[in-house]
Amino acid sequence: MNALLAEIMPYLAGLAALAVAFVGVFFRGKSSGKDEARVEQLEADTSAREEAREAAAEIERLDDAAVRDRARERMRRNQGR
């Protein structure tokens, strides 16, 4: 019995090592995907902030009548929604 177990033990150790490696690769890939999604979200947030800054700067440059006209246009466009 011990001789049989001694013969099988290296194969069992190899299978265990493969299983551990597989689990490690799986979780590493999952972590990498999360990091990639986090970077994409930060880029989208930065882009949105830049657009908001540009819009605010444009509104500041306009006079009151032009701001009112734009607001009316926007309200008309959004009436159908």
MDTraj code that builds the backbone (N, CA, C; nanometers):
import mdtraj as md
import numpy as np

residues = "MET ASN ALA LEU LEU ALA GLU ILE MET PRO TYR LEU ALA GLY LEU ALA ALA LEU ALA VAL ALA PHE VAL GLY VAL PHE PHE ARG GLY LYS SER SER GLY LYS ASP GLU ALA ARG VAL GLU GLN LEU GLU ALA ASP THR SER ALA ARG GLU GLU ALA ARG GLU ALA ALA ALA GLU ILE GLU ARG LEU ASP ASP ALA ALA VAL ARG ASP ARG ALA ARG GLU ARG MET ARG ARG ASN GLN GLY ARG".split()
xyz = np.array([
    [0.0825, -0.1201, 0.0000],
    [0.0000, 0.0000, 0.0000],
    [0.0862, 0.1256, 0.0000],
    [0.1878, 0.1271, 0.0851],
    [0.2757, 0.2434, 0.0914],
    [0.3527, 0.2621, -0.0385],
    [0.3861, 0.1529, -0.1038],
    [0.4589, 0.1625, -0.2304],
    [0.3680, 0.2237, -0.3377],
    [0.2431, 0.1852, -0.3385],
    [0.1475, 0.2402, -0.4351],
    [0.1263, 0.3908, -0.4094],
    [0.1133, 0.4256, -0.2842],
    [0.0961, 0.5652, -0.2474],
    [0.2208, 0.6462, -0.2835],
    [0.3362, 0.5886, -0.2651],
    [0.4616, 0.6565, -0.2987],
    [0.4708, 0.6792, -0.4501],
    [0.4181, 0.5870, -0.5295],
    [0.4210, 0.6042, -0.6745],
    [0.3209, 0.7110, -0.7210],
    [0.2077, 0.7195, -0.6568],
    [0.1025, 0.8127, -0.6979],
    [0.1263, 0.9544, -0.6457],
    [0.1976, 0.9677, -0.5352],
    [0.2159, 1.0978, -0.4699],
    [0.2719, 1.2057, -0.5637],
    [0.3725, 1.1817, -0.6465],
    [0.4207, 1.2883, -0.7362],
    [0.3128, 1.3359, -0.8341],
    [0.2302, 1.2438, -0.8808],
    [0.1222, 1.2828, -0.9721],
    [0.0182, 1.3675, -0.8999],
    [-0.0151, 1.3296, -0.7784],
    [-0.1109, 1.4078, -0.6992],
    [-0.0553, 1.5471, -0.6689],
    [0.0730, 1.5539, -0.6381],
    [0.1361, 1.6832, -0.6118],
    [0.1336, 1.7696, -0.7383],
    [0.1567, 1.7084, -0.8526],
    [0.1522, 1.7814, -0.9796],
    [0.0132, 1.8340, -1.0091],
    [-0.0880, 1.7514, -0.9859],
    [-0.2262, 1.7949, -1.0056],
    [-0.2628, 1.9091, -0.9107],
    [-0.2177, 1.8985, -0.7870],
    [-0.2453, 2.0046, -0.6903],
    [-0.1770, 2.1343, -0.7342],
    [-0.0540, 2.1248, -0.7839],
    [0.0171, 2.2439, -0.8309],
    [-0.0543, 2.3062, -0.9504],
    [-0.1038, 2.2239, -1.0415],
    [-0.1793, 2.2755, -1.1559],
    [-0.3071, 2.3451, -1.1107],
    [-0.3754, 2.2875, -1.0147],
    [-0.4985, 2.3474, -0.9644],
    [-0.4701, 2.4826, -0.8995],
    [-0.3643, 2.4897, -0.8208],
    [-0.3279, 2.6157, -0.7554],
    [-0.2897, 2.7200, -0.8604],
    [-0.2145, 2.6783, -0.9623],
    [-0.1752, 2.7704, -1.0690],
    [-0.2984, 2.8207, -1.1440],
    [-0.3911, 2.7325, -1.1739],
    [-0.5140, 2.7714, -1.2440],
    [-0.5921, 2.8742, -1.1638],
    [-0.6080, 2.8502, -1.0351],
    [-0.6811, 2.9432, -0.9486],
    [-0.6087, 3.0773, -0.9440],
    [-0.4764, 3.0741, -0.9351],
    [-0.3987, 3.1985, -0.9334],
    [-0.4159, 3.2785, -1.0615],
    [-0.4102, 3.2112, -1.1753],
    [-0.4273, 3.2788, -1.3039],
    [-0.5686, 3.3346, -1.3160],
    [-0.6668, 3.2597, -1.2705],
    [-0.8057, 3.3047, -1.2766],
    [-0.8247, 3.4345, -1.1986],
    [-0.7774, 3.4360, -1.0739],
    [-0.7962, 3.5552, -0.9918],
    [-0.7095, 3.6710, -1.0391],
    [-0.5947, 3.6428, -1.0958],
    [-0.5102, 3.7497, -1.1511],
    [-0.5816, 3.8149, -1.2698],
    [-0.6409, 3.7360, -1.3561],
    [-0.7154, 3.7896, -1.4697],
    [-0.8361, 3.8694, -1.4255],
    [-0.9029, 3.8201, -1.3233],
    [-1.0194, 3.8909, -1.2707],
    [-0.9777, 4.0265, -1.2137],
    [-0.8683, 4.0295, -1.1414],
    [-0.8167, 4.1540, -1.0848],
    [-0.7746, 4.2497, -1.1949],
    [-0.7124, 4.1972, -1.2984],
    [-0.6688, 4.2795, -1.4115],
    [-0.7894, 4.3424, -1.4809],
    [-0.8957, 4.2675, -1.4963],
    [-1.0183, 4.3192, -1.5575],
    [-1.0790, 4.4321, -1.4756],
    [-1.0757, 4.4167, -1.3436],
    [-1.1276, 4.5224, -1.2565],
    [-1.0442, 4.6486, -1.2709],
    [-0.9128, 4.6319, -1.2754],
    [-0.8250, 4.7476, -1.2907],
    [-0.8510, 4.8182, -1.4228],
    [-0.8697, 4.7415, -1.5284],
    [-0.8956, 4.7998, -1.6600],
    [-1.0276, 4.8768, -1.6591],
    [-1.1293, 4.8203, -1.5976],
    [-1.2597, 4.8881, -1.5897],
    [-1.2478, 5.0158, -1.5069],
    [-1.1693, 5.0105, -1.4011],
    [-1.1504, 5.1286, -1.3160],
    [-1.0827, 5.2408, -1.3953],
    [-0.9820, 5.2062, -1.4756],
    [-0.9122, 5.3062, -1.5573],
    [-1.0074, 5.3658, -1.6607],
    [-1.0870, 5.2828, -1.7251],
    [-1.1836, 5.3320, -1.8238],
    [-1.2832, 5.4279, -1.7597],
    [-1.3284, 5.3957, -1.6389],
    [-1.4237, 5.4822, -1.5700],
    [-1.3593, 5.6154, -1.5336],
    [-1.2335, 5.6120, -1.4892],
    [-1.1638, 5.7369, -1.4565],
    [-1.1474, 5.8242, -1.5806],
    [-1.1166, 5.7619, -1.6944],
    [-1.1043, 5.8376, -1.8196],
    [-1.2383, 5.9001, -1.8585],
    [-1.3465, 5.8257, -1.8424],
    [-1.4793, 5.8780, -1.8740],
    [-1.5160, 5.9936, -1.7806],
    [-1.4830, 5.9794, -1.6523],
    [-1.5102, 6.0863, -1.5563],
    [-1.4322, 6.2124, -1.5912],
    [-1.3054, 6.1949, -1.6279],
    [-1.2224, 6.3093, -1.6654],
    [-1.2781, 6.3787, -1.7882],
    [-1.3211, 6.3002, -1.8849],
    [-1.3793, 6.3568, -2.0064],
    [-1.5068, 6.4341, -1.9747],
    [-1.5904, 6.3792, -1.8892],
    [-1.7157, 6.4464, -1.8523],
    [-1.6878, 6.5771, -1.7787],
    [-1.5873, 6.5769, -1.6899],
    [-1.5519, 6.7001, -1.6195],
    [-1.5038, 6.8070, -1.7164],
    [-1.4230, 6.7663, -1.8143],
    [-1.3728, 6.8609, -1.9139],
    [-1.4878, 6.9202, -1.9960],
    [-1.5827, 6.8364, -2.0361],
    [-1.6990, 6.8854, -2.1106],
    [-1.7804, 6.9831, -2.0260],
    [-1.7958, 6.9535, -1.8977],
    [-1.8712, 7.0426, -1.8086],
    [-1.7990, 7.1758, -1.7945],
    [-1.6651, 7.1718, -1.7824],
    [-1.5878, 7.2959, -1.7727],
    [-1.6027, 7.3799, -1.8995],
    [-1.5963, 7.3129, -2.0144],
    [-1.6106, 7.3843, -2.1415],
    [-1.7498, 7.4470, -2.1537],
    [-1.8524, 7.3730, -2.1128],
    [-1.9891, 7.4254, -2.1194],
    [-2.0051, 7.5454, -2.0260],
    [-1.9495, 7.5352, -1.9063],
    [-1.9596, 7.6467, -1.8112],
    [-1.8867, 7.7695, -1.8647],
    [-1.7718, 7.7482, -1.9259],
    [-1.6964, 7.8605, -1.9820],
    [-1.7738, 7.9251, -2.0968],
    [-1.8388, 7.8421, -2.1780],
    [-1.9177, 7.8960, -2.2895],
    [-2.0361, 7.9769, -2.2377],
    [-2.1037, 7.9285, -2.1356],
    [-2.2169, 8.0004, -2.0769],
    [-2.1698, 8.1341, -2.0194],
    [-2.0526, 8.1339, -1.9580],
    [-1.9986, 8.2591, -1.9012],
    [-1.9725, 8.3627, -2.0103],
    [-1.9331, 8.3166, -2.1288],
    [-1.9034, 8.4097, -2.2378],
    [-2.0300, 8.4691, -2.2994],
    [-2.1416, 8.3985, -2.2892],
    [-2.2656, 8.4456, -2.3515],
    [-2.3320, 8.5542, -2.2673],
    [-2.4076, 8.6402, -2.3349],
    [-2.4849, 8.7384, -2.2604],
    [-2.6160, 8.6744, -2.2146],
    [-2.6916, 8.7461, -2.1331],
    [-2.8132, 8.6903, -2.0731],
    [-2.9158, 8.6466, -2.1775],
    [-2.9324, 8.7248, -2.2815],
    [-3.0315, 8.6921, -2.3841],
    [-2.9946, 8.5612, -2.4549],
    [-2.8683, 8.5440, -2.4835],
    [-2.8249, 8.4212, -2.5513],
    [-2.8442, 8.2995, -2.4612],
    [-2.8184, 8.3144, -2.3326],
    [-2.8381, 8.2040, -2.2375],
    [-2.9860, 8.1673, -2.2317],
    [-3.0747, 8.2689, -2.2274],
    [-3.2192, 8.2424, -2.2263],
    [-3.2629, 8.1708, -2.3531],
    [-3.2110, 8.2154, -2.4683],
    [-3.2469, 8.1525, -2.5959],
    [-3.2055, 8.0058, -2.5975],
    [-3.0861, 7.9780, -2.5489],
    [-3.0406, 7.8388, -2.5453],
    [-3.1257, 7.7541, -2.4513],
    [-3.1625, 7.8122, -2.3396],
    [-3.2466, 7.7395, -2.2442],
    [-3.3823, 7.7088, -2.3062],
    [-3.4389, 7.8043, -2.3792],
    [-3.5681, 7.7822, -2.4450],
    [-3.5568, 7.6734, -2.5513],
    [-3.4483, 7.6772, -2.6297],
    [-3.4277, 7.5737, -2.7317],
    [-3.4187, 7.4357, -2.6675],
    [-3.3456, 7.4297, -2.5597],
    [-3.3295, 7.3005, -2.4923],
    [-3.4625, 7.2504, -2.4362],
    [-3.5411, 7.3403, -2.3814],
    [-3.6721, 7.3016, -2.3281],
    [-3.7629, 7.2514, -2.4407],
    [-3.7567, 7.3167, -2.5575],
    [-3.8380, 7.2719, -2.6705],
    [-3.7949, 7.1334, -2.7183],
    [-3.6637, 7.1120, -2.7229],
    [-3.6117, 6.9806, -2.7673],
    [-3.6535, 6.8693, -2.6715],
    [-3.6594, 6.9013, -2.5428],
    [-3.6895, 6.7992, -2.4427],
    [-3.8396, 6.7809, -2.4173],
    [-3.9251, 6.8588, -2.4807],
    [-4.0692, 6.8482, -2.4621],
    [-4.1207, 6.7108, -2.5063],
    [-4.0660, 6.6556, -2.6133],
    [-4.1141, 6.5291, -2.6678],
    [-4.0702, 6.4072, -2.5884],
    [-3.9836, 6.4249, -2.4943],
    [-3.9312, 6.3088, -2.4192],
    [-4.0178, 6.2700, -2.3063],
])
top = md.Topology()
chain = top.add_chain()
for i, resn in enumerate(residues, 1):
    res = top.add_residue(resn, chain, resSeq=i)
    for name in ("N", "CA", "C"):
        top.add_atom(name, md.element.get_by_symbol(name[0]), res)
traj = md.Trajectory(xyz[None], top)
